[in-house]
Amino acid sequence: MPETIAQPAVGAHISDIPLLDPADAASRLIDELSGRPAVLFFMRAADCPVCLAHTRSLGRMIESGALDGVAVFVIAPGDAGQARVARARIASPDIEVRASGDHHADLGLGKFLTLQHSGTFVVDAGGRILSAQTSALPTASFSRAKVLAALGR
């Protein structure tokens, strides 16, 4: 029988998962947030073309000022090598790139067969989830409008 993975509810606090940066430095999500509101995009894979298109949208949002004062993290599944792959493919230097090991599942991002689910979480400065959009299909795991609405913009 497959294990059921539950997505955290809006209003709950985001899980304090361990992360690795592209240089293999370890940290924890809550420490990375440093008391800032944030958009957290969890990729299906570091080289997923749809996920990379979402990162381009995030980069344009940063450049336009729509995300002023908001930290933006893109988190790939896997190790620091996957964070390096993602970093090399993400054009915006203002997006912080990390890897979660196998901790995507801690946020309800399981796998269907071999397809890793992806998702976008918007959190306030205290780590409380304001919005969560997840999907087995990466096309449905990000919405510019939902991110901006969650931030009240």
N, C-alpha and C positions, 0 to 999 in steps of 0.2 A: 504494500500500500504506500503511495507517495506521501511524503511529508508535506504538511500544509505550512506555508510561510505567510505570516500576516504582515501587511503594511502598517506602519505606525499611523495613528489617526491624527488628523489636523487638531492642533491644540496640545498634543503630546510633545515631549522633548525628543529631539533627534538622538539616536543611539551614538554613544561616544566610541566610534570604531577606531581601530588602529589604521594608520595610513603610512605610505612610503612615498617619498618624493623621487624625482628622476635620478637623484644622486644616491639613493638608497638610505636616506636619513629617515628615521622613524619618528612619528608624532601621533597625536590623538586628534580626532576631529574637533572636539570642543576647544582644545588649546589652539588649533589652527584658526578657529572662528574669532578668537580674541575679543569677544564681546561685540562683534559686528553683525549686522544682519547679513544674510548670505543667500546666494542661489547655488545650489549643489546639483550638478548634473552628473548622474551616474551612467557612464557609457555601457553599451552592450559589449563592445570590444574596442581596443585602442585604435583599430583601423576600420571601424564601421563607417561607411560613407555617409549614412543618414545621421549618425551621431556627430560626425565631423561637420555636417551641414548645420546642426544645432549649435555647435561651438562657434561657427561663423556668425550665426544670429546673435549669440551672446556677445561676441566681439563687437558687432555693430551697435548693440544696445549700450555697451560700455562707451564706445566712441561717441555716440550721440548724447551722452550724459544721462540717459534714462536710468542707469544703475549707479549714479554717483553715491558714494558712501556705502555701497553694498559690495561685499567680497564675492567673487565668482570663482567657484571651484569646479573643475571637471575631474571626475574620479573614474579611472579605468579599473576593471577587474584584473587581478593578477599581481605581479611583483613590480619592483622598480624598473625592470626592463620594459614592462608594458607602459609605465608612466613615461619613460623615455620615448617610446614609440608615439604615444599620444602627444607629448610635448613637441616633438618634431613636426607633427601634422597640424598643430593648432597655431594659427598665425598670430593671434592676439597675445602680446607679452603680458597683458593685464589679467589674463586668466591663470589661476593657480592650478597646476596639474599634479595629481596624486594617484596612487593605486591603493586598492582596498584589500589586496590578498583575496580571500574568499568571503569577505565581509559584506558584499552587496546583499547577501541573504539576510543580514541583520536588519535590513531596512525593507524587507518584504520583496526584494528583487531576486526571485528564484530563477530557475531555469525550466523551460519547457523543452523536453528532449535535450538538445545541446544548445538551445538558443537562450542566452543570458538576457533576462529582462533589463530594461533601462528605465530611468526615471529622473524627474526633476523635483527637488524639494526646495521650498523657500522657507527660510527660518528667520526669526527675529534675533535681536542681539543676545537674548538669553538662550537661544537654541530651541525655542518653541516652534513647532511646525505650523506655518501659515498656509501652506499649500503643498499638495502632493499629487503628482501626476506620473503614473507608472504604467508600463505596458510590455507585453512580450514582443510587440512590434515597435521598433524604434521610431517609426513615423508618428506614433501616438504618445510618445513619452516627453514631449516638450511643447509648450505653447507660450509664445512671447506675450500674448494678451493675458494669460493666466498668471504669469510671473509678475507682470506689471500691476495687475489687479491685487495680487497678494501683498504687494509692497505699497498699495494705495497710491499708485501713480497713473 
